[in-house]
């Protein structure tokens, strides 16, 4: 959840770290801090965002060639100046930043307190830095060895970076369960939660694996070690393909708006090289490798959290209809706590934008232990989920900085469509004419979204009318029921308006009691699917004076007569309709949030990558 940054080299570390923190602020913005060594330790931290940190620094930190920084999403301890990272040891010599949770911090804290250590914060991180110091003193060892010994005593997840003010030529880092990448430059090293802080300096990166640590010394090759057994590991240096423009706003007011408008490209990039309609082919190496396993799966279990879970719900409809494979969709956060029945004939599809979602990773490990084949769908190359799964597919959506997921969702749904169609064709379940129609229609989706995005005046108009509504209801049927859930989630995330998504038929079983003249009801009503039933649901809402905002196909006249407002989307086959119907819901949420004065890219209490359970 938190973002960590570090630098050791020949540049001034301060602007490198501060700019890196800005790029990682999507991971948490409860507090921020920086520590550098320039003959002495200079440390500034505060509650609030990176901009607050910069104001507090006020050029008070001089130049330094080594330093670390942190932007926090609070777990242990409320957001305040004291609980902000970096944390120092009791002597003041060691300084540490941390992303993760130390689960046994309480027992360690008790033992350290008995040995005379004093704690000033409520964080597990302050406990860890003092544990490392205690090991250094009691064992008489150097920092790197003390870090390794200490980490063998802790239970939990961590990505850490530690510096010692008595050694301005070394940073020690370690990883378990939380992401950590080391950028390798010319005579310099960068440390970060992801690669975005150092893209303009180097495209070479080392992704640490779980239970690995690295000793980074000035002017020397990086040394990577196994934490459990001190074994030397030969690191693999990745060549990054990401470019700097992809992580900038590019003239848009918000990252979220940019990412909404990037969807024709992100879906197109996801399909490119995989969907070959002229040849009648879908080529996916990850699927091909485990094709027989997938085709003969007794069941597919899809796991995810939040928006990724909604993508899984869409996939349930797709896989069962096209490939005729039973599908169960599970919250990753609940999956491993209910002793699920899993066999070697099951295939688990794990969906995560970041590839670092802690709950999803834990669910993957459980399923692997029980013999299931794990297929990953994520957006970040080299992420933990990508490394933990047997096979998978990247979405190629590009960096998604806005906390509320948009283009990642549609890219996930696009990939899931590809897999389902490929399996259905392999099983001989599709007539050739229908198969080719599916390929051609899916290929047209980016163009149709591009056409839809040429104007969003209707979304703006509706947003202005209903921005002050206290509640929203979203209704959908079939493939578009998960879209209703996703639309409601978007509104909740960024505008803080209470919203619920429901299968339209379930409205009569409770939610209809909420409907009155003050209740906006968003109904997803494309021509494909259960159109007549949706019409009936709209009439039920109107009979109770609810305000109907209908998502309809171009030229729909029937619903337009009874709805208060309509937003038109392009027509497509039912199986692909979620890729189109979700677009106006994203825009509606965005405009409402902007009009309410909300921070669209950094909604309160949220973070982009949920790396704690």
N, C-alpha and C positions, 0 to 999 in steps of 0.2 A: 504494500500500500504506500509506503513512504518512498521518496526518491533520494538516492545517495549519489554524490559526486566527489571525485578526488582528482588531484593533479600532482605530478612530480616531473619536473623537467627544467627547461631553460626560459620559459615564458613567465610572465607575472600570473600567478595562480588565481588571483582574486577575480578578475573579470571572467576567466575561464570557468571558475566555479559558479559565480553568480549567473552567468548566461546559461550554464548547464542546469542550474536549479530552476530557471524560468522554463526551460524545456521539459523538465520533469515535474512541474507543478501540478500537472494533471493527476499525478499519483497521490497527491495530498497537499493541503494548503492550510492546515491548522496552525502551523508554526514553521519557522525557517531559521537556519543558523549556519555559520561559517567559522572555521578555525584554520589559521595559517601559522607557519613557523618562519620568523624572520629575525633570528637572534634571540627572540623570545616568543612565547605563545600569545597570539592575538586571537581572541574569540568574541564573537558577537552573535546573539540569538534572541529571538523574540516571538511572541504570539503573533499570528497573522500570516500574511503572504510574503512572497519574496520582495515585493515592493516595500513592505513594511521593514523588512530586514535592510534593504538598501538605504532607506531613510534613517534607520538607527545607526548604520555604519557611518554615513555622512563623511566618507573619505577618511575615517579614523584608522583604517587598517592600511598599513603601507604595503609596498611590493614584497612578494614572497614567491619562491619557486616551488613550494610544497604546501598543500592544504587539502582540507576536506569540507564538504557542505552537505546539508540535509534539508529536505522539505517534508513535513510530517503529516500523516493521517493518524490521529490519536488512537491508541489502543489502551496502554496502561498509563493512566493519569490524564487529567483534563488538559485541554490546550491552554497553556500559559507559558510565560517566559522561562520558568524554572524547569518545566518538563520538556522544553524544546531541546533538540539535539544541536550540536555535539554535546556529549557528556564527558566530564573529566573525572579522573580517579582522585582519591583523597589527597594524594601527594601533589596533584596538579600536573604530573608528568605525562600521563597517558590521556589521550583524547580519542573518543570513539563515536562513530555514527552507525546506525543500525536500522535495518528494515526487517521486520518479522516479529515473532513473539517467543520469549524464553518462558516455557511453561513451568519450569521448576524454579523460577526466580525467587519465590517466597522462601523456600528452604535454604537456598544459597544466601539470600539476604540475612536470614536469621543467623546462619553460621558466621558470616562476615561481621555482623553486628557484635556478636560475642567476642570476636577478635579485635574489636575496637574501631571498626569502620563506621563512619557516619554517613547517612544518606540524606540528601536535600530534596530529591524529587520523588515522584511516585512511579517512576518508570522501571521497567525491567532492564533497560539499557544501562542505567547507572550501576545496577548490580553487576552486569557483565564486565564493564570496564574495571570495576574494583576487584572482581574475581581474577582477571588477568593480572592486575597489579599484585594481588596477593600471591599468585603463583610465581611471579617474577622474584618477589622478595623471599618467599619461603623455600623455593627451589634453587634460587641463585642462577636463573637462566635468562637468556636474551628474550626480546619481545616476541619474535616469531615462535619460539618454542613454547613460551608462556601462553600464547594464543591457542596453539594446538592442544596443549594440556587442558586448558580451561574449557575449550569447546567439546572435549571428550567428556566433560562433566555436566554439560547442559543438555536439556531436552527442549526441543522446539524448532523453530525456523529462524534463519538469520541470513542476511547479507550484511557484512560489516567491513568497515575500514578503520584501522587504528594507526595513530601516529604517536611518537614519543618525542617530547620537546628536547630531549637530550640527543636526538639523532634526526637531523633535518634532511637526511638522505634516504629515508626508508618509509614506505607505507606497507602495512600488512593487511591483506584482505582475505575473506573467507565466505563460503556459501553453503547453505543447506536450505532448500525449500523456497528461497526467495531469489530473484534474479540478480546476477552480477556479471558485468562484462568489462574487460580491460581493453582499452584502445592502445595500440602500439604505434607510436610515432617515431620520428627521427630524434633519438636522444631524449624522448619524453614518453610518459605513460598517462593515460586517462582512466579513471574508474567511474562507473555509472551503473544505474539500474537498467538502462537500455542504451543503445548506441547513439541516440539523438544528441546528447551534449557534446560529442566530439566529431561529428560528421565533417565539419569544415576543416578539421586538422588531420584526420587520418581515416582511411577506409579499412584498416586492418584491426581485427578484433579477436579477442580470446574469450569465449564463453566458458566460465567455470562451471563444472558439474557439481552436483550435491556432494558434500563431504570433501570438498577440495579447498585449499587455501593457496594463496600466492604471496611470495615475498618479492616486493618491488624495490630495488635499490637503484640509486642514481648511477647512470653510466654502465649498468650491467644488464645482462639478459634476465628476463623474468624467471623465477623459480616457482614451479607449481608442485604442491605436495598433497598426498592423501592425509586427511586429518586423522582417521582411525589408526593408521600404521606408519605414517611418516614416509611412505613410499614416494619416490620422485616420479612425476608424470610429465610426459612430453606433450606440451600444449599444442593444439591445432589452431592455426591462425586463419580465421575466416576473412574473405574479401567481401566487404559489404557492397551491396548494389543500391542501397538507398541514396537518394540525393537530397541536398539541403532544401531545395524548393518545396519538397513534399512535406516538410514540417514547419513551413511558414504559412501565414494566412493568405498570402497572394491577393491582397486587396479586398478580401471579404471582411465584414465586421467581426465575425466570429468563426472559430474553427468549425463549429457545428454546421453553420450555413455552407461553408466551403465544402465540407464533407458530404452534405446532402447533394450539392450540385456536382460533386465528383462521381456520383453513382453510375452514370452512363459509362464512364471510364473504368471505374473499379470493377463493375460487373463484366465489362468487356475484357479487361485484363485477366479476370478470373476464368473466363471462357476461352480466351485466346490460346491456341495450340492444343486445346483439349476438345473443343466442340468443332467438328469438321463436317458441316451439313452437306457440302457438295460431294464429299466422299462417303457420306452416311456413316461416320465414325465418331465415337467418343474415345479419346486416348488419355488415360490417366494411369501413370506408372504405379502409383500407390495402390490403386484398385486392381490393376492387372496382376500385381505381385500376390495378392490374396483373393483373387477373383473366385476361385473354387470355394474357398472358405465362406465368402460373402454369399455366393449363390446358394450354398447348401446350409446356410445358417438356420439353426432352429428358431432363433429369435434375434432381433437387433434391439439392443438397449442403448438409448441415446441419453447422455448425461451432459448437463450444462447448468449455468446459473444466469439469472436475469434474462437479458435479451438473447443470449445463446440458448437458453432453455426454450424460449419462444420459437427460435429457428428450428429446434428439435421437434416442437409440436407440429410445425408445418411439415417437417420431414416425415412425421408419422403418417399423415394423410398420403404423402407422395409415395412412400415405400410400400404401404399396404395396398394402395390402389394399383400401382404400376407393377411392382415386383412381387406382390403377394407374399411378403415376409412379415410375420407378426412383429410389431414394434411396441416397446414400452419407453416412455420418456420420463426421466427421473431428474429431480433436483439433485445435483451433485452433493449439495450440503446435507441432504437427508439419506442419500443412497447407502453410504457406508455405515450408517448407524442403525440400520434395521436388519442386519444379517441377511442380505438379499440372496436369493437362490440363483447361482451362476454356474454354468457348466462350460466345458471346453467347446461345446457346439454353439455357444453364444458369441456374437460379435458386439462389442461395445464401441459406439461412436462418441467420442468426447469432443465437445465443441467449446472453444474459447478464443476470443479475439486476441488476447495478449499471449496466450499459451502459458501463462503463469498462475492462473486461478488456483488458489490453494485447495479449495474444496474439490475441484475437478481433478487435480493431481492426486489427491488422497483416494478418490473414488477409482481412478485408473489403477493405482497400485493394488487396491483390494481386488479388483476384477482380474488383474494379471495373476495374482497369487492363486486365484481359483480356476485358472486355465483359459480364460476368455481371450479371444483375439481383439486387440485394441487398435482402433482406427482413429486418428486424430484429425481434426479440422481446426486450424488456427491461422492467424494472420502474421505472426512474427517468426521469421526464420531463425532457427537456432534456439527457440524457446524451450522451456522445460518439458512441456507437453509434446512438442515435436520430437524431443529426444527420448521420451519415456514410452511412446507408442510403438507398436509393431510396424505400422504403415500409416499413411495419411495423405492429406492434400492441403497445401497452402491456399489461402483465398486470394492473395495478391491484391488486396484492397488498398495497400499502401498504409502509411502511418495514420492512425486515427487518434487525434489529440483531444477532441471534445469528449468529455466524460460520458455524455449520453450517446450511445452507439447508434449509428445510422448506416453508413456504407458497409460496415462490418456485417451487419445483419443481412442485408440484401446479398452480399457476397457469399455468406454462409448458405443462404437459401439456394443461391445459384449452384454452388458446389454440390449440395445435397440433391438437387434436381439431376445434375449430371450423373451422380452415382446411381440413383434410383433408375434412371432411364437405361443406363448401361447394364445394370443387373437384370432388369426386365427383358431387355433385348437378348441377353445371353441365355436367359431361361426360356426364350421362345414365346413370351407372353404377349408380344406386340405384333400386330399386323404391320407389314413393311410400310404400307401407306401411312399408318398412324405413327409409326416410329419416325419416319422422315418428316412428317408434319410437326412432331415434337421438336426435332432438331432445328428445323427452320424457324419455328415460332420462338424458341428459346434464344436463337441467334438474333432475333428482332428486338428483344427486350431492351437492350441499351439504347437503341434508336428511339423506341417508344417513350422511355423515361426522359430522354433528351428533349423530345417534343413537349412532354408534359411540363418540364421545368422552364420552358420559355416564358411562362407567365404564372405567377402565383398571386395575382391580385385578389382572387376569390378567397384564398386562405387568409390573406391580410385583412380583408373586409370582415370575415367571420370572426377572426381573432379580436378585432376591435369591439365587436358586439358582445363577446362572451368572456373577455379577459378577466372580468371581476366575478364570474360565476364561482360559487364555493365548491361545486361538485360537477363532475361529468360522468356520463355513462357511455360505454362503447359496446356495440353489439355487432356480432358477425356470425356467420354459419360456415360449417365445413372448413375449407382451406383458409377462410378469412376469420375464423374464430381466434386463432393465434394472433392474427393481425390486430384484432380488437384488444387483446391483452397487451400487445406491444405498443399500440397507440396510447392506451391508458398509462402504461409505464413511462413513456416519453413525457407525457404531460405532468405526471407526478414528479419525475426527476428534476425537471428544469423550471417549472412554474410554481411548484408546491401547491397545486390545486389537487384536491382529492379526486381520484378517478378510478373507476373499476371497469374491467372488461368482462363480458359475459357471452356465452353462446346465446344467440338471439332467442331461441325457444325457451331458455331458462329464465328469461325475464319474468314470465308469468309465475315463477316459483319463488318469488320474494322481491327482487329488485323493482318490480312495477310499483311497489308501495312507495318508492322514493320519487316517483315521477309527478311533477306538477309544472306549472307555468315557468318556474325558475330553473328547471332541469334541462340542460342541453344534452341531447342523446345523439351520439355519432353512430350512424348505421352504415356498415360496409355492404354495399348492395350492387355488385357487378351483375351483368346479365347471365354470365355463366354461373352455375351452381343453383342453389335453392331460391331462385328469384321470387317466385310466387309466395313462398313462406316469409321471405323478408318483407315483401309488400304488406302482408298481414301484420307482421310485427310493427311496422311503421304506423299502420292504422291504429293499432293498440296504444301506441305512444301518443298519437295525435288525439285520440279519444280522451286522454287524460291531460291534455293541454301541454304536453312536453314539446320542447323545441327540437326539431329533427334536422340534423346536419347529415346529409346522405352523400356517400361516395359512390358515384354511378359511372357507367360507361358513357362515352361521347354520344350525344343525341338521345339519351334516355328521356322520354316524355312522361311516362307513367308515374314514376316516383317524383319527378320534378313538380307534378301537379299537387302532391300532398306534402312534400317536405318543405321546411322553411328555407333551407339552403341546400344547394347541391354543389359538389366539386366533381368535375369530370375527369376520368382517367381513360386511357386507351383500352380498347378491347383486346383480350387475349384468351388463350385456353385456360380453363379453370385451374389447372395444375400450376400455372405460372402467375395467376392473378395476385398472390401476395407480394410479388416483386413490384407490382404497380400500385396496388391499393395502399401500401404502407407509405408511399412518398408524400401524399397530401397530409397524412397524419403527422409526419415528421415536421412538415412546414407549419402546420397549424400550431403544434406545440412550441415550435421555435418562435413564431410571431407573438403568441400569447406571453411567453416568458419575457421577451424583449419589451413588450408593452407594459409588463408588470414591473420592469426594472430589475429583473433577476440576472444573476451572473450565469449566462447560458453555458459557457464552457467549463465553469467551475461551480456547479451547484453545491449547496451546503451539505455537509456531512458525507459526501460521496468521494470516491476516488476511482480512477480509471481501471487500475489493475488490482484486484482484491487478492493480495498475497498472504492474507491471514485467514485462518478458519474461524 
